[in-house]
């Protein structure tokens, strides 16, 4: 026990000089874990706008990711869009409003390759399982989940490339399960350790059961006022498909403990 305590203390001290590295903002998640003994919360507010014919829809929610570092390879993750509000307007039914809690996932990230030099990427696997959960109009009827391979590659000075590729079993708006393939790519420019500018895109090979593909694009900025705090802002929208929002705006904050 004494040896274990000394090892944990040594690891924590070694990480005191590290900067926070959240999985938000952006569509792709990173491959790196937060480290042994660390706890990190990443949250924000996102608003999405959709339109179909004469009907319009606005959805606001609080995406939140809670991460606990087990060791230098593994972390446990709990994730949800949490509290969600939706406003729908159309000429026939007027304005309707609904609110509730979105489904919650339990998952893990395993970093199986650490980059030892600039030419080598860091690699990890992220697994999420969403039990049937949530409330009111936002409750899911089936267990769903996804598995993704994530990479981080600092391919040039101040530039990094972060792709994700995976498969998923999701539930569509009519509570039907369907399988799909996932792809997300983030390109970041980091003029300093405190500032990051990025553009990224995310794609699904199928957006709903018997549906077509969907894609979104966004751009944003992340700023570290302190080593263990990040603030972020991003804006984006749909480039293909019917289910993604036409426009979305996100504002967030992440804190490492």
C-alpha positions as CSV (number, residue, x, y, z in Angstrom):
1,X,0.0,0.0,0.0
2,X,2.9,2.4,0.8
3,X,4.5,1.7,-2.6
4,X,1.2,2.3,-4.3
5,X,0.6,5.6,-2.4
6,X,4.1,6.8,-3.4
7,X,3.5,5.9,-7.0
8,X,0.2,7.8,-7.1
9,X,1.7,10.8,-5.4
10,X,4.6,10.8,-7.8
11,X,2.2,10.6,-10.8
12,X,0.0,13.5,-9.4
13,X,3.0,15.7,-8.9
14,X,4.3,15.0,-12.4
15,X,0.9,16.0,-13.8
16,X,0.8,19.3,-11.9
17,X,2.6,21.1,-14.8
18,X,0.3,19.6,-17.5
19,X,-2.3,21.6,-19.3
20,X,-6.0,20.5,-19.5
21,X,-6.8,18.7,-22.7
22,X,-10.6,18.3,-23.0
23,X,-12.6,16.4,-25.6
24,X,-14.6,19.5,-26.2
25,X,-15.1,21.6,-28.3
26,X,-15.3,20.0,-31.7
27,X,-16.8,16.9,-33.1
28,X,-13.9,14.5,-32.8
29,X,-12.8,13.3,-29.4
30,X,-9.1,13.0,-28.4
31,X,-7.1,9.8,-27.9
32,X,-5.4,10.9,-24.6
33,X,-6.7,10.1,-21.1
34,X,-6.6,12.6,-18.3
35,X,-4.2,10.6,-16.1
36,X,-4.3,8.7,-12.8
37,X,-6.2,10.4,-10.0
38,X,-7.6,13.1,-12.1
39,X,-11.2,14.2,-12.4
40,X,-12.4,16.4,-15.2
41,X,-15.8,17.9,-16.1
42,X,-16.6,19.3,-19.5
43,X,-19.9,21.1,-20.0
44,X,-21.6,23.9,-21.8
45,X,-24.7,25.1,-23.6
46,X,-25.6,24.3,-27.2
47,X,-28.5,25.6,-29.3
48,X,-29.6,24.0,-32.5
49,X,-31.9,25.4,-35.3
50,X,-33.8,23.2,-37.7
51,X,-36.4,23.8,-40.4
52,X,-38.5,21.5,-42.5
53,X,-41.0,23.1,-44.9
54,X,-43.0,25.7,-42.9
55,X,-42.1,24.2,-39.6
56,X,-39.1,25.3,-37.5
57,X,-37.5,23.8,-34.4
58,X,-35.1,25.1,-31.8
59,X,-33.4,22.8,-29.3
60,X,-31.2,23.9,-26.4
61,X,-29.3,21.5,-24.1
62,X,-26.4,21.2,-21.7
63,X,-23.9,18.6,-23.0
64,X,-21.8,17.3,-20.2
65,X,-18.9,14.8,-20.0
66,X,-17.5,13.6,-16.6
67,X,-14.1,11.9,-16.7
68,X,-12.3,10.0,-14.0
69,X,-8.7,8.9,-14.6
70,X,-8.0,5.3,-13.4
71,X,-4.3,5.2,-14.5
72,X,-2.1,6.4,-17.3
73,X,-4.0,4.2,-19.9
74,X,-7.6,4.1,-18.7
75,X,-10.4,6.5,-17.8
76,X,-14.1,6.1,-17.0
77,X,-16.6,8.5,-18.7
78,X,-20.2,9.5,-18.0
79,X,-21.8,11.6,-20.8
80,X,-25.2,13.1,-21.6
81,X,-26.9,16.1,-23.2
82,X,-28.6,16.4,-19.7
83,X,-31.4,19.0,-19.5
84,X,-33.0,19.6,-22.9
85,X,-35.6,22.1,-24.1
86,X,-37.3,22.1,-27.5
87,X,-39.6,24.6,-29.2
88,X,-41.4,23.7,-32.4
89,X,-43.5,26.0,-34.5
90,X,-45.7,25.2,-37.5
91,X,-48.8,26.8,-39.1
92,X,-51.1,23.9,-38.2
93,X,-50.3,23.3,-34.6
94,X,-48.8,26.6,-33.5
95,X,-46.0,26.6,-31.0
96,X,-45.3,23.5,-28.8
97,X,-42.7,23.2,-26.1
98,X,-41.2,20.2,-24.4
99,X,-38.4,19.6,-21.9
100,X,-36.7,16.6,-20.2
101,X,-33.5,14.7,-19.6
102,X,-31.5,13.2,-22.4
103,X,-30.2,9.6,-22.3
104,X,-27.0,9.0,-20.3
105,X,-24.0,6.9,-21.4
106,X,-21.4,5.1,-19.4
107,X,-18.1,4.4,-21.1
108,X,-14.4,4.3,-21.1
109,X,-11.3,5.4,-23.0
110,X,-8.2,3.3,-23.4
111,X,-5.0,5.0,-24.7
112,X,-2.9,2.1,-26.1
113,X,-0.2,4.1,-27.9
114,X,1.5,7.3,-26.6
115,X,3.3,9.6,-29.1
116,X,7.0,9.5,-28.3
117,X,8.0,11.8,-31.2
118,X,6.4,14.2,-33.6
119,X,6.0,11.7,-36.4
120,X,4.1,9.3,-34.2
121,X,0.4,9.7,-33.4
122,X,-1.3,9.0,-30.1
123,X,-4.0,6.3,-30.4
124,X,-6.9,5.4,-28.2
125,X,-10.3,3.6,-28.2
126,X,-13.5,5.1,-26.8
127,X,-16.5,3.0,-26.0
128,X,-19.9,4.3,-24.9
129,X,-23.1,2.4,-23.9
130,X,-26.4,4.3,-23.5
131,X,-28.9,2.2,-21.5
132,X,-32.6,3.1,-22.2
133,X,-32.9,6.3,-20.2
134,X,-34.0,9.9,-20.2
135,X,-37.4,11.4,-19.5
136,X,-40.5,12.6,-21.4
137,X,-40.0,13.2,-25.1
138,X,-36.3,12.6,-24.8
139,X,-36.4,9.1,-23.3
140,X,-34.8,6.4,-25.4
141,X,-36.5,3.0,-25.8
142,X,-33.5,0.8,-26.6
143,X,-29.9,0.4,-25.4
144,X,-27.5,2.0,-27.9
145,X,-23.8,2.7,-28.1
146,X,-20.7,3.3,-30.2
147,X,-17.0,2.3,-30.5
148,X,-14.5,4.7,-31.9
149,X,-10.8,4.7,-32.7
150,X,-9.3,8.1,-31.9
151,X,-5.9,9.6,-32.9
152,X,-3.9,12.7,-32.2
153,X,-1.1,13.7,-34.5
154,X,1.0,16.9,-34.0
155,X,2.2,16.7,-37.7
156,X,3.8,20.2,-37.8
157,X,4.8,23.0,-35.4
158,X,1.5,24.5,-34.0
159,X,-0.6,22.2,-36.1
160,X,-2.5,19.0,-35.0
161,X,-4.8,16.5,-36.7
162,X,-7.4,14.5,-34.8
163,X,-9.4,11.9,-36.6
164,X,-12.1,9.5,-35.2
165,X,-13.5,6.4,-37.0
166,X,-16.1,4.0,-35.6
167,X,-19.3,2.1,-35.7
168,X,-22.5,2.6,-33.8
169,X,-26.0,1.3,-33.0
170,X,-28.3,4.2,-32.5
171,X,-32.0,5.0,-32.1
172,X,-33.8,7.3,-34.6
173,X,-36.6,9.8,-33.9
174,X,-39.2,7.0,-34.3
175,X,-37.5,4.8,-31.7
176,X,-36.1,2.4,-34.3
177,X,-32.7,1.0,-33.9
178,X,-30.2,1.2,-36.7
179,X,-26.5,0.6,-37.4
180,X,-24.2,3.2,-38.8
181,X,-20.5,4.1,-39.4
182,X,-18.9,7.2,-38.0
183,X,-16.1,9.5,-39.1
184,X,-15.0,12.8,-37.6
185,X,-11.9,14.9,-38.3
186,X,-10.5,18.0,-36.5
187,X,-7.7,20.2,-37.7
188,X,-6.3,22.6,-35.1
189,X,-3.9,25.5,-35.2
190,X,-2.3,26.3,-31.8
191,X,-0.4,29.7,-31.8
192,X,0.3,29.2,-28.1
193,X,-0.4,26.7,-25.3
194,X,-3.3,28.8,-24.2
195,X,-5.1,29.3,-27.6
196,X,-6.4,26.9,-30.2
197,X,-8.3,27.5,-33.4
198,X,-10.0,24.6,-35.2
199,X,-12.2,23.4,-38.0
200,X,-13.8,20.0,-38.1
201,X,-16.4,17.8,-39.7
202,X,-18.4,14.8,-38.6
203,X,-20.2,12.2,-40.8
204,X,-22.6,9.3,-40.3
205,X,-23.1,6.7,-43.1
206,X,-26.8,6.5,-42.1
207,X,-28.7,9.1,-40.1
208,X,-31.7,7.0,-39.4
209,X,-33.2,3.5,-40.2
210,X,-33.3,3.2,-44.0
211,X,-32.0,6.7,-44.2
212,X,-29.2,8.4,-46.0
213,X,-25.9,9.8,-44.8
214,X,-25.5,13.0,-42.7
215,X,-22.6,15.4,-42.2
216,X,-21.9,18.6,-40.2
217,X,-19.2,21.1,-40.2
218,X,-18.0,23.6,-37.5
219,X,-15.3,26.0,-36.5
220,X,-14.3,27.5,-33.2
221,X,-11.8,28.6,-30.6
222,X,-10.6,27.3,-27.3
223,X,-8.7,29.4,-24.7
224,X,-7.0,28.4,-21.4
225,X,-7.2,31.3,-18.8
226,X,-5.4,28.8,-16.4
227,X,-3.6,25.5,-16.9
228,X,-6.6,23.6,-15.6
229,X,-9.5,25.5,-17.1
230,X,-10.6,25.9,-20.8
231,X,-13.2,28.1,-22.3
232,X,-14.6,27.4,-25.8
233,X,-16.9,28.7,-28.5
234,X,-17.9,27.1,-31.8
235,X,-20.5,27.5,-34.5
236,X,-21.5,25.1,-37.3
237,X,-24.2,23.5,-39.3
238,X,-25.4,20.8,-41.7
239,X,-23.7,20.0,-44.9
240,X,-25.7,16.9,-45.8
241,X,-28.7,15.0,-44.6
242,X,-32.1,15.8,-43.0
243,X,-31.6,15.2,-39.3
244,X,-28.6,17.4,-38.3
245,X,-29.3,21.0,-37.4
246,X,-29.1,23.7,-40.1
247,X,-27.1,25.8,-37.6
248,X,-25.8,25.2,-34.1
249,X,-23.9,27.4,-31.6
250,X,-22.0,26.1,-28.6
251,X,-20.4,27.7,-25.6
252,X,-18.5,25.7,-23.0
253,X,-16.1,25.4,-20.0
254,X,-13.9,22.5,-18.9
255,X,-12.2,22.1,-15.5
256,X,-9.6,19.6,-14.4
257,X,-9.2,18.7,-10.7
